[in-house]
Amino acid sequence: MKKLKVLQIIGSMNAGGVESFVMSYFRELHELCEFTFLCFDHVKHLHAFNKALTKVFKDNHFDIVHSHLNTLSVFPLRVAKKCKQPIRIAHSHSISSKKEWKRHLAKSVLKTFSKTYSNVYFSCSELTGRYQFGNKAFDKGEVTVIKNAIKTSRFEFNEGYRKEIRNELGLGEKDYVIGTLGRFVDTKNHQYVLKLAKDNQDIKFIIVGNGPLEVEYNAFLKENNLSNIQIIVPDQNKEIARYYSAIDMFILPSLYEGFPLSSLEAQVNGLYIIYSESVPKEGFITGYGEFLPITEEGLAKWKESFHKPHPRNNKLANVVRERGYDIKDAAKALYDKYLELLETHK
């Protein structure tokens, strides 16, 4: 069988949510699809980028161009349309927050062009689909929701991982540990986790990830003499999924999210999750958790929940699988959609 040739356009190859999404599908579909990855990260000269991308299209054949750049997809898809690429997918993975007003303004302007150069609209959730492509397009069925799926077996609770990671981090067997995983960027709002740690020094906290705010976080720990929280940049060779088994509760105080993969992974692991009220409820698949405000006044509500019993629930992985969020089922759905598009755009 001839493989489908798909150009996957992403922001970078860091261990972020979108990159994890694309790589999960790649691992599952590599026998059926030939993915070529193009990174849009650090583009400073748009003219040079356009010229280079035009050459890519001239020198290669792609059945499908699939861009994961949210509102920034207008730039590569404009070149793709000019080069007569027949299937041009704009995939929305995120929204924006008025709290980041510069980014919000830029996205608001760019999203008006979201349908100008693409001819297929994907999103990871109803929220992100409506945000980028509009309510009218979503209600007419023009937006296809592609699930943020994972290989669920990777994220199920493992007692061996728990002991291994806790030993590495100097955490005792009886320590109650609250954790979160994600890029060290403003949108993840780890600053709120630092406040929670300062306010709950009888509890251990870990923040796992990497990114530009690492220095700022560590400076906060030093200034406030906090010993109950660790900022962890994992070894690239270490399976990051192991950290879920080491913690007792997962928290996600994000300013905004499209469909957070980390919360899906944490649910598979059986963890109780506290989300910020800014996180869409679409990703709250198992119903094991709650939503709380990320305000100064809200700190007391988080503290109250921390001191209630929330035992790990090992039945949640099956719930996630039954809802279609295992990568094996979701990848088949994406492949079938690709085939449908090829037939439609002959």
C-alpha distance (Angstrom), angle and dihedral (degrees) to the residues before:
residue distance angle dihedral
M1 . . .
K2 3.79 . .
K3 3.78 113.0 .
L4 3.80 119.6 -122.4
K5 3.80 110.7 -116.6
V6 3.80 109.6 -136.9
L7 3.79 126.9 178.8
Q8 3.81 107.8 -148.1
I9 3.82 111.8 -160.4
I10 3.80 114.1 -161.2
G11 3.80 137.2 163.5
S12 3.80 97.5 -115.8
M13 3.79 142.7 -34.0
N14 3.80 95.6 -105.2
A15 3.80 120.1 127.3
G16 3.80 93.8 -92.7
G17 3.77 130.7 135.6
V18 3.81 97.8 -96.1
E19 3.79 92.7 45.2
S20 3.82 90.5 49.5
F21 3.80 89.2 49.4
V22 3.81 93.5 52.8
M23 3.80 94.1 43.5
S24 3.82 92.0 50.2
Y25 3.80 90.1 56.0
F26 3.81 91.2 42.7
R27 3.81 92.8 55.4
E28 3.79 91.1 50.1
L29 3.82 97.5 43.2
H30 3.80 103.0 36.2
E31 3.82 92.6 111.1
L32 3.81 92.2 52.4
C33 3.80 102.1 33.6
E34 3.78 135.1 40.9
F35 3.79 105.9 -144.8
T36 3.80 119.7 -160.1
F37 3.80 113.2 -166.5
L38 3.79 122.7 -144.2
C39 3.82 118.1 -174.8
F40 3.79 119.0 -149.0
D41 3.81 93.2 -171.9
H42 3.83 119.2 130.1
V43 3.81 95.7 8.6
K44 3.81 103.8 166.7
H45 3.80 101.2 160.4
L46 3.78 111.4 49.0
H47 3.81 94.4 -173.2
A48 3.82 91.6 56.5
F49 3.80 90.2 46.1
N50 3.81 91.7 51.3
K51 3.78 90.6 50.0
A52 3.81 92.9 48.8
L53 3.81 92.9 46.6
T54 3.79 91.7 48.8
K55 3.81 87.8 56.3
V56 3.82 90.3 49.9
F57 3.80 90.0 55.7
K58 3.79 91.8 44.4
D59 3.82 93.7 51.3
N60 3.82 98.3 40.8
H61 3.77 140.1 47.1
F62 3.80 118.5 -132.6
D63 3.78 125.6 -179.0
I64 3.79 91.5 -161.9
V65 3.81 136.6 17.9
H66 3.81 110.3 -153.0
S67 3.82 116.4 -174.3
H68 3.81 121.7 -166.7
L69 3.81 97.7 -177.4
N70 3.81 96.8 108.8
T71 3.83 108.3 -144.6
L72 3.84 90.9 -5.2
S73 3.82 88.6 67.3
V74 3.80 87.4 90.4
F75 3.81 90.1 78.8
P76 3.82 102.2 56.7
L77 3.82 93.1 31.8
R78 3.79 90.4 54.7
V79 3.81 88.0 59.8
A80 3.81 90.8 43.2
K81 3.81 91.2 54.6
K82 3.79 91.7 47.2
C83 3.81 88.3 52.1
K84 3.84 89.9 51.3
Q85 3.80 96.6 -115.0
P86 3.83 101.6 173.3
I87 3.83 100.4 -147.5
R88 3.80 116.7 42.4
I89 3.80 115.1 174.3
A90 3.80 122.3 -164.6
H91 3.82 107.8 -163.0
S92 3.81 118.7 -163.3
H93 3.80 114.7 -152.4
S94 3.79 101.0 160.7
I95 3.79 149.3 27.4
S96 3.81 129.9 -150.5
S97 3.78 139.0 -112.5
K98 3.80 127.6 -132.2
K99 3.82 86.4 -139.1
E100 3.83 86.5 72.9
W101 3.78 91.0 50.9
K102 3.82 98.4 173.3
R103 3.80 93.1 51.0
H104 3.80 90.6 41.1
L105 3.81 91.7 52.7
A106 3.82 92.9 48.2
K107 3.81 92.1 48.6
S108 3.80 91.3 46.9
V109 3.80 90.5 55.4
L110 3.81 95.6 43.3
K111 3.80 95.9 47.0
T112 3.82 90.0 63.7
F113 3.83 84.8 70.8
S114 3.83 94.7 45.8
K115 3.81 93.2 108.1
T116 3.79 97.0 36.1
Y117 3.80 98.7 84.1
S118 3.82 102.4 17.1
N119 3.79 124.0 74.0
V120 3.81 98.0 -171.7
Y121 3.80 124.5 54.3
F122 3.81 123.5 -154.0
S123 3.80 130.1 173.6
C124 3.79 136.6 177.8
S125 3.80 92.6 -132.9
E126 3.79 143.1 2.8
L127 3.80 90.1 -99.9
T128 3.82 95.0 55.0
G129 3.80 91.5 42.5
R130 3.78 93.4 53.4
Y131 3.81 91.0 43.5
Q132 3.80 97.1 55.0
F133 3.79 104.0 28.2
G134 3.80 102.4 27.9
N135 3.78 135.9 -112.5
K136 3.79 93.5 -87.3
A137 3.81 93.7 56.8
F138 3.80 91.9 45.0
D139 3.80 94.2 48.3
K140 3.82 90.8 49.2
G141 3.81 89.6 56.2
E142 3.80 94.3 -113.0
V143 3.83 92.8 129.1
T144 3.81 120.3 73.2
V145 3.79 116.2 -152.4
I146 3.82 110.2 -139.9
K147 3.78 108.9 -165.1
N148 3.79 120.8 -120.1
A149 3.78 90.4 -125.0
I150 3.78 130.7 178.1
K151 3.79 139.6 -167.8
T152 3.79 93.3 -96.6
S153 3.81 95.2 -162.3
R154 3.83 89.3 65.8
F155 3.79 92.7 61.0
E156 3.79 103.8 42.5
F157 3.80 116.2 118.3
N158 3.81 115.2 -83.1
E159 3.80 121.5 -171.7
G160 3.81 91.6 -157.7
Y161 3.81 92.1 56.2
R162 3.79 89.9 47.4
K163 3.80 92.8 56.0
E164 3.82 93.1 41.9
I165 3.82 96.4 51.3
R166 3.79 95.0 40.4
N167 3.79 89.7 51.6
E168 3.82 90.9 50.2
L169 3.81 91.9 50.0
G170 3.78 95.7 44.0
L171 3.79 92.8 -115.7
G172 3.78 119.8 152.4
E173 3.78 125.3 -128.0
K174 3.81 91.0 -112.4
D175 3.82 96.8 44.1
Y176 3.80 113.3 117.1
V177 3.81 105.4 -134.7
I178 3.80 127.4 -164.3
G179 3.78 117.3 -169.0
T180 3.76 147.9 173.6
L181 3.81 133.3 -167.0
G182 3.78 125.4 -151.7
R183 3.78 148.3 98.5
F184 3.81 116.5 -53.8
V185 3.80 94.2 -115.2
D186 3.81 134.2 122.3
T187 3.81 95.7 -104.5
K188 3.82 91.4 63.3
N189 3.83 88.3 57.1
H190 3.79 95.8 -145.8
Q191 3.80 86.1 160.8
Y192 3.80 85.3 77.9
V193 3.81 90.3 53.7
L194 3.82 88.3 54.5
K195 3.82 89.5 53.5
L196 3.80 90.3 48.5
A197 3.79 90.5 51.6
K198 3.80 91.0 50.4
D199 3.81 89.4 49.8
N200 3.84 94.9 46.3
Q201 3.78 107.5 41.8
D202 3.81 92.4 158.6
I203 3.84 88.3 69.0
K204 3.82 129.3 67.9
F205 3.82 119.6 -127.6
I206 3.81 133.5 -168.4
I207 3.82 130.0 -170.7
V208 3.81 112.0 -164.0
G209 3.79 123.4 -165.7
N210 3.79 142.0 61.6
G211 3.78 138.0 -103.5
P212 3.80 147.0 112.1
L213 3.83 97.6 -57.3
E214 3.81 96.1 61.3
V215 3.81 92.8 101.6
E216 3.81 91.4 49.2
Y217 3.81 92.2 51.2
N218 3.80 93.7 49.3
A219 3.82 90.5 47.8
F220 3.82 88.9 54.9
L221 3.81 91.0 52.3
K222 3.80 91.2 50.5
E223 3.81 94.9 45.5
N224 3.81 92.4 49.7
N225 3.83 95.3 38.4
L226 3.80 91.5 -126.8
S227 3.79 115.6 173.0
N228 3.81 97.7 166.3
I229 3.82 96.3 75.2
Q230 3.79 132.0 62.3
I231 3.81 128.0 -161.9
I232 3.80 105.9 -148.6
V233 3.80 127.5 -165.5
P234 3.80 101.3 -172.5
D235 3.78 124.7 -139.6
Q236 3.81 108.2 -98.9
N237 3.80 88.8 -128.0
K238 3.81 92.7 55.6
E239 3.79 120.0 91.5
I240 3.81 102.5 -114.0
A241 3.81 90.2 -157.8
R242 3.81 88.6 74.6
Y243 3.80 91.0 74.3
Y244 3.80 92.1 68.3
S245 3.80 90.3 63.9
A246 3.82 90.6 51.7
I247 3.82 95.6 58.9
D248 3.81 132.9 69.8
M249 3.81 100.6 -151.4
F250 3.80 134.4 20.0
I251 3.80 123.4 -143.0
L252 3.79 130.0 -166.4
P253 3.83 112.2 -174.7
S254 3.84 94.6 168.0
L255 3.80 122.9 160.6
Y256 3.80 87.0 -135.7
E257 3.79 140.3 -16.3
G258 3.78 137.9 -173.2
F259 3.80 98.9 -152.3
P260 3.81 110.9 -32.0
L261 3.80 112.8 -136.4
S262 3.80 91.2 -164.3
S263 3.79 91.7 63.0
L264 3.81 90.3 50.3
E265 3.81 89.7 51.5
A266 3.81 90.8 47.7
Q267 3.81 91.4 50.4
V268 3.81 90.6 53.0
N269 3.81 87.4 52.5
G270 3.81 89.4 56.7
L271 3.80 96.4 -113.5
Y272 3.79 126.3 153.1
I273 3.82 107.2 -123.1
I274 3.79 132.1 -152.3
Y275 3.81 110.6 -159.5
S276 3.77 128.7 -170.1
E277 3.80 113.4 -111.7
S278 3.82 86.8 -113.1
V279 3.82 92.3 68.4
P280 3.85 113.4 94.1
K281 3.79 115.0 -113.0
E282 3.81 91.0 -133.8
G283 3.80 90.0 89.8
F284 3.82 92.7 50.4
I285 3.80 92.2 97.3
T286 3.79 103.6 153.7
G287 3.79 100.4 39.0
Y288 3.81 91.3 -130.6
G289 3.79 103.6 130.6
E290 3.81 143.8 30.5
F291 3.80 143.5 -113.9
L292 3.82 120.9 -118.7
P293 3.85 135.2 177.3
I294 3.81 119.7 -97.5
T295 3.80 95.4 -140.4
E296 3.79 132.6 114.3
E297 3.80 87.9 -104.1
G298 3.82 89.4 49.8
L299 3.82 92.7 62.6
A300 3.81 90.1 83.0
K301 3.83 91.5 54.2
W302 3.82 91.6 51.9
K303 3.81 89.5 47.9
E304 3.81 91.0 51.3
S305 3.81 91.5 51.9
F306 3.81 92.1 46.9
H307 3.80 89.5 60.9
K308 3.80 95.8 51.5
P309 3.82 121.2 88.9
H310 3.82 112.8 -98.1
P311 3.82 106.6 168.3
R312 3.80 120.7 -164.7
N313 3.82 112.0 -93.2
N314 3.80 110.5 -148.5
K315 3.81 93.2 -171.9
L316 3.81 93.3 71.6
A317 3.83 95.1 84.9
N318 3.80 89.7 66.5
V319 3.81 90.8 50.4
V320 3.82 90.5 53.9
R321 3.81 91.4 49.0
E322 3.80 92.5 47.9
R323 3.81 89.4 54.4
G324 3.82 90.6 57.3
Y325 3.79 99.7 -106.6
D326 3.79 97.4 125.8
I327 3.81 109.5 108.7
K328 3.81 94.5 -128.1
D329 3.82 92.4 64.0
A330 3.79 95.4 36.2
A331 3.83 93.7 49.2
K332 3.79 91.2 53.4
A333 3.81 88.7 52.2
L334 3.83 91.2 51.5
Y335 3.80 92.6 47.5
D336 3.81 90.7 50.2
K337 3.80 88.6 50.4
Y338 3.81 91.0 51.4
L339 3.83 89.6 52.4
E340 3.79 90.7 48.3
L341 3.80 90.5 52.3
L342 3.80 91.7 50.2
E343 3.79 89.9 52.6
T344 3.82 92.5 46.1
H345 3.82 95.2 48.1
K346 3.80 98.9 45.4
